Amino acid sequence: MKKLLLSLTLLFSFASFGQTINGIPIKDLDVQYLQIIGTSKMLSSKLTIAIDIGQRTKLFSSNTDATLLKDENGEGIIFNSMIDALNFMSANGYNFVTANIITVGGQNVYHYLMVKKV
């Protein structure tokens, strides 16, 4: 009974949240590939996740503002780790392809390529 209750709670939580990129729900994105970009937060073990789907960004706007994964309140979603982000994207219809880690200014930036499940 506990497992059923836990499963329903998790299912409801995924269905009730409207995770979007540029206002478009993740499952409705019309792209085959996307890239997860994870940047660690200062003095924290959590990550800010941006999603690159090849969208245009304004010249003087911050790139992460347009690509930040947002919840139903328009707030950026914070993940505990890249595995947390991978599990989230897998639940939303994407498979992992490859990963790269780049160090910028002493900070690791994670790039994970994903492909839409067929």
C-alpha positions as CSV (number, residue, x, y, z in Angstrom):
1,M,0.0,0.0,0.0
2,K,2.9,2.4,0.8
3,K,4.5,1.7,-2.6
4,L,1.2,2.5,-4.3
5,L,0.8,5.7,-2.4
6,L,4.4,6.7,-3.1
7,S,4.0,6.0,-6.8
8,L,0.8,8.0,-7.0
9,T,2.4,10.9,-5.2
10,L,5.4,10.9,-7.6
11,L,3.1,10.6,-10.6
12,F,0.9,13.5,-9.4
13,S,4.0,15.6,-8.7
14,F,5.3,15.2,-12.2
15,A,1.8,15.8,-13.7
16,S,1.1,18.9,-11.6
17,F,4.3,20.8,-12.3
18,G,4.6,22.7,-15.6
19,Q,8.3,22.6,-16.4
20,T,8.9,24.8,-19.3
21,I,11.7,26.2,-21.5
22,N,10.8,29.6,-23.0
23,G,7.2,28.9,-21.9
24,I,7.0,25.6,-23.8
25,P,6.4,22.4,-21.8
26,I,9.3,20.0,-22.1
27,K,7.2,17.2,-23.5
28,D,5.9,19.6,-26.3
29,L,9.3,20.7,-27.5
30,D,9.6,20.2,-31.3
31,V,13.3,19.2,-31.2
32,Q,15.1,15.8,-31.6
33,Y,18.2,16.8,-29.6
34,L,18.9,19.0,-26.6
35,Q,21.8,19.7,-24.3
36,I,21.6,20.0,-20.5
37,I,24.0,22.5,-19.2
38,G,24.6,22.2,-15.4
39,T,26.4,24.9,-13.5
40,S,27.2,24.6,-9.9
41,K,25.9,27.3,-7.5
42,M,28.3,29.2,-5.4
43,L,28.8,27.7,-1.9
44,S,26.3,24.9,-2.7
45,S,26.3,21.3,-4.0
46,K,23.2,22.0,-6.1
47,L,23.1,22.8,-9.8
48,T,21.3,25.3,-12.0
49,I,20.2,23.6,-15.2
50,A,19.8,25.3,-18.5
51,I,18.5,23.6,-21.6
52,D,19.9,24.4,-25.1
53,I,17.5,23.5,-27.8
54,G,19.1,25.8,-30.4
55,Q,16.8,28.7,-29.6
56,R,17.7,32.3,-30.4
57,T,18.6,34.5,-27.5
58,K,18.6,38.3,-27.5
59,L,22.0,40.0,-28.0
60,F,22.1,41.7,-24.6
61,S,20.1,39.2,-22.5
62,S,21.6,36.6,-20.3
63,N,21.7,33.3,-22.2
64,T,20.6,31.4,-19.1
65,D,17.4,33.4,-18.7
66,A,16.0,32.1,-22.0
67,T,17.2,28.5,-21.5
68,L,16.6,28.1,-17.8
69,L,14.3,25.2,-16.9
70,K,11.4,26.8,-15.0
71,D,8.6,25.6,-12.8
72,E,4.9,26.6,-13.0
73,N,5.7,29.8,-11.0
74,G,8.4,30.9,-13.5
75,E,11.2,30.1,-11.0
76,G,14.4,28.3,-12.1
77,I,14.4,24.6,-11.1
78,I,17.4,23.6,-9.0
79,F,18.7,20.0,-9.2
80,N,20.8,18.1,-6.6
81,S,23.1,16.7,-9.2
82,M,23.4,16.0,-13.0
83,I,21.9,12.5,-12.3
84,D,18.9,14.2,-10.8
85,A,18.6,16.3,-14.1
86,L,19.1,13.1,-16.2
87,N,16.4,11.3,-14.4
88,F,14.1,14.3,-14.8
89,M,14.7,14.5,-18.6
90,S,14.3,10.7,-18.9
91,A,10.9,11.0,-17.3
92,N,10.1,13.7,-19.8
93,G,10.9,11.7,-22.9
94,Y,14.7,12.0,-23.5
95,N,17.6,9.5,-23.6
96,F,21.2,10.3,-22.6
97,V,23.8,10.3,-25.5
98,T,27.1,11.7,-24.2
99,A,28.6,14.0,-21.6
100,N,31.4,16.6,-21.4
101,I,32.7,18.6,-18.5
102,I,34.4,21.9,-19.0
103,T,36.1,24.0,-16.3
104,V,35.4,27.7,-16.6
105,G,36.9,30.0,-14.0
106,G,37.6,27.1,-11.6
107,Q,33.9,26.0,-11.8
108,N,32.8,22.8,-13.6
109,V,30.2,23.2,-16.3
110,Y,28.5,19.9,-17.3
111,H,27.2,19.4,-20.9
112,Y,24.9,16.4,-21.4
113,L,23.6,15.6,-24.9
114,M,20.1,14.1,-24.9
115,V,17.9,12.7,-27.8
116,K,14.1,12.4,-27.8
117,K,12.8,8.8,-27.2
118,V,11.2,7.3,-30.3
